[in-house]
């Protein structure tokens, strides 16, 4: 496995760089992507940023976001192709030969398969943005306000605004350094959490109205259907963070969001309160992720997909805590 020094050595020989992240990009992916883009351009590199999916509305405040193009086709070839915050197949852009002579993967997900020769994987990092901060610092690129906003957003979102158990003293120190460089905690908070479109609140209300939980109350779940989108004029990007409302219920150990992507296909998002490891479970469902946040995609009718996932989560919870002998309150 490679490290930051290997990445630096590889990048120094490159003039043109393409940076991509996973499908349905989140704050860590986009903040890391744009932060690295801005830093490499300070070194005189020509950088292209391209993802399969467009930037969600809540992240359109990020400096440089208008540079990100999207779609299944990647134009041109590059000295280096850098994939951040995911293993390369999760970009959804690798139907043919990767568009780069040097292939670089930087990620903090323990489920990464490390299939590229230059792969820097650090599961101890709170976010890929933390790794990019260390990389930019090692490259001796001064962190200006724009880079600081991007990397602060990456760490802020992947730690749940520094509330999740993956928050570390190091992540707080890095955040402090980024604030000193010009990142505004309130500006990021307002854009990410305090600026929900009215249609999105309507969607949240409809989704939460259908919430269900297991008999012992340790699992709760919701489903977002195509009909929900039609009724509210929303799209999949409007469901970002919905699963966290479900996890906030007292007594719930694991929350699950089922999001319909096709007539008989659902994207699964699971969140744990920190006492149940979800990464291994997600792998058995064909997905991946962190210990406390993981998911995947399953084909089938909703009842069949729901039963498969909830049964699997129930087994993991019973293995961790034992079988429940009481009904939920």
C-alpha positions, 0 to 999 in steps of 0.5 A: 500500500502506498502513502502520501510520499508515493502520491507526491512523487507520482504527482510531481511528474504529472502536468495534467490531472483528472480528479473524480469521486464516487457516484452521488458525491457527498461533502467529503468527496466534493470538498476533497476533490475541490481542495486538491484541485485548487492545491495542484493548480497552485503547483502549476498543474492543469486539473480537470474535475469530473464526476458521474453525478452533478453537485448536490444543491447543498454543496454548491457554495464550495469554491470551484464547484462550477468547474466540476463537470458530470456525466458518464463520458470522460473526455481526453487522457491525462498524465494522472487519474486520481480517485478520491473517497472510494475505490475506483469502480464506485466512480461509475466511470470505468467502463473502459480503459482509465483515462490516465497513465498514472492511476492514484487512489486516496481513500479512508474506507476500510472496504476499499479493495486497493486494486490500483498500484498507487493506493493510499488507504488510511481507515484511521482518518476521519475523512478523505479531506483529512488525508488531502489536508496532510497531502497539501501540507506535505506538498508545501502548498499554502492553504488559502481561504478557498482550500480551507473551506473545501477541506473543512467541509469535507471533515465537518460533514464526514464527522457529522459536524464533529458529533460522530465517534470517528471525530478525533483530536487530530481532526479537531486540530486540522479543523482549527487550522482550517478555520485560522486559514479562513474557513467559516464554521457558521457559513459551512453549517448554514449551507449544509444544514440550515438551508433546506429547500421547502420541497425537501422539507416536504419530502422529509415529512412524507418519508418520516410519516412512513417510518417503521421499526423492529419489535425491539425498537433497535432497528428503524427504517424509512423508504423513499419512492419514486412517488415521493419524488413526484409528489414533492418535485424532488430528486435523490439528492434531496434525501441527503442526511434523511437517515440521520433523523431515523438514527436519532430515535431513542433506542435505535442502534441501526437506522436504514434508508431504502431509496428507490432507484429503479422500479425494482431496485433500492439503494440502502443507506445504513447508520449505526450509533457506534456500537454496531459495525456496518462495514462487514454487513454492507459487504455481504450486501454487495456494498461497503463503507465505514463501521458506522455508515455503510450501504449498497444497492439491491435488486428486488421488490421493496418487501423482499429487499427490506426483509433481506436487509432488516434480517441481516441487521437483526442478526448483527445486532443479536450477535453484538447484544444478544436476543432482545427479551423485551418489547420496545417502549 
